[in-house]
Amino acid sequence: MNPPADADAHLREQVVSREKLLEGRFLQVVRDTVRLPDGGQSYREYIQHPGAVAIIALLEDGRVVLERQYRHPVGQVMIEFPAGKLTPGEDPLVCAQRELLEETGYSAREWAHAGTMHPCIGYADEAIGIWFARGLTLGQRQLDEAEFLDVITATPAQLLDWCRQGQVTDGKTLSCALWLQNVLSGDWALDWRAQSAS
């Protein structure tokens, strides 16, 4: 349960001004001048992100669909759930369906929105919607230009073991593993819906 908005007044900061530091093709970096709760002033530099989705795709035999992809900022190949960024105005479910098909070749009969995560709250406004997909059918991948990745599968137990051993360190995948574990145990329920024809 969320407290009333005024209950957090002693914690909130007010934006006084904003300066754009970098405008890239994908991300922007800004510096906000903020008024602190005690009346003082400070600065907050952060990345503005268009938002994204991550997909937990469940195969009939209980395995999940994962990817291995080189990630330049950390300089290594990472194990991840399929994911991708929203285009301006795009419905998150449509984005999830598109990204799953493009990256893995799978389409799903049913979808369920699990929740939203904020992976980097100290320096980015990115929000990632977590989606579950089931009733999978494999088709042809449609990778973007300059996109290279391997599609792999794992049992939930294997995935959780990789998380425990430090083989999976991607934040969204760790969060999705928590969701997967709780959904499979029956502790967290999902509201499944059929994929609409588009």
N, C-alpha and C positions, 0 to 999 in steps of 0.2 A: 504494500500500500504506500502510495506516495504522499508525503506531507503536503499541506496547502502551500502554494507558492510563497506566501508571505512568511512562512516558517523558516525559509532559507535566506531571508533578506540579509542576515548577518554574514552570509557567505558569498553573496553574488557580487560580481564586478560589472560595471557599466562601461561600454565602449564610448570613448570620447572622440577618437579619430582612427582612421585606418590608412596605412600606406602600403602600396603594392611593391614588394621587393623583387619579385620574379614572376614572369608570366611565361610558363612553358607550354608545350603542346598539350600536355596532359594535366599538369599540376600548377597551382599558383602558390606563392609564398607571400604572406602578408605580415605586417607588424601593426598590432592594435595598441593604441594608448588607452589604458583602462583606469577608471576610478575605482579604488579599492573600497571595501566595506567601511574602513575607518576614515575615508575621505582622502587618503593619500593617492598617489598616482604611480603606475608601473607600466611595463611593456609586455606584450605577449606576441611572440613570433610563432607562426604555425602554418601548416600546409593546408590549403583548401583542396578537397578531393570531391569528385562527382558522385561518390557512392558506389557500392558494388554488391554482388551477391556471391554466395558460396553454396554449393550443392552437395548434399549427402545422397548419393544415388545408390539404392538398395537393389541388388540382384536377387533373383528368386532363390538361389542357394544360400543366401545369407551374407555373401561377400559384399563389399562396398567398392565403388569405382574411385580410383585415385589417379594422380598424375605425378610424374617425375619431370621437373623442369628446372633449367638453370636460371638462377636469379642473380643478376649482375650486382646489385648493391651488397650482397653478402658473399658473392664469389663462389657459390656452390650449387649443386643440384639438390633441389628440395622435394620432399614428398608432400603432396598437398591434395586437398579436395578440389575438384573443378571449381573455378571462380572466374569472375570478370567484372569489369566496370560498367556502370549504367551510362547510356547515352542520354543527352539532355531530354527530359520529358518521358523517358522510357518507363513503362510499367515494370516493377521489379520481377514479377512472375514471368513476363515475356523475356526479360533479360536472362533469367535463370534457364528458361527453356532454350533460348538461343545459345547461351554459353555451353550448356551440356551437350547439345548437338554439335556445335562447332568444334569443341575441344576433344570430345570422346566418341562422337558418332551415335550416342544413345539419345533416344527420345523416351518419354515416360507417359504412362497412362494416367497416373495420379500424382498430385503435388500437394505439399503441406508447408505452410510457412511456420517455422519454428520460433524465430525471434530475431533480434538485431544485436550486433556486437559493435563496439567501438575499440578498434585494436590499438590505437596510439593516442590516447586522450591528452597526453602532455604536449603533443606537437602536431596534431592533425585532427581535422573534423570528420574524417572518414567514418562512415557507417556501413556495415556489411550485413545484408539480410541473409539469414540462414534458411535454406529451403531443403526439404526432403523430397525425393522422387522415387517412385516404385512402378512396377509393371513396365520394365525397361525393354526396349526393342533396339537392337544394334543396326545402325545404318552406316553411312559414309561420313567420316569426319570432314569438316570444312574449316581447317585452320586458317587463321589470318596470315597475311604475308608477314614474314619474319617471325613466325611463331613456331617453335620447335618443342615438342614434349612427347613423352611416352605415356601411354595409358596402361595402368596396372590395376590389379584387384587385390584385396586382402580381406581376411575375416576380421570382424571387429576385435577379436582377441589379439590377432597379429598387429593390428593398428595400435591398440592400447599398449602392447608391449613395445612397439617402436617409439611411442610417446614416452614411456617410462625409461627406456634406454637412451633417450636423447637423439634418436635417428629422425624423429619428427620434431621440429622446433618452430615451425610456422604457426603463428598465433591463431589464425583463423581455423587451421586444421585442429589445433589443440582444443579450441572452443567447440568446434563441430564434434570432436570425439566425446566431449562431455555430453553434448546433446544426444549423440548416438547411444552412448551407454545408458542414459536415463530413459530414452524412448524404448530401447530394447528391453529394459528391465520392467517396463510398465509404469515407472514412477512419473513420467512426463507424457501427457497425451498430445496427440496431433489431430488437427481437423483436416482430413484428407478431402481433396476435391478432384474431379476428373479434369484432365487437360481439355480446355476449350479448343474447338476447331478454329484454326486461323488461316 
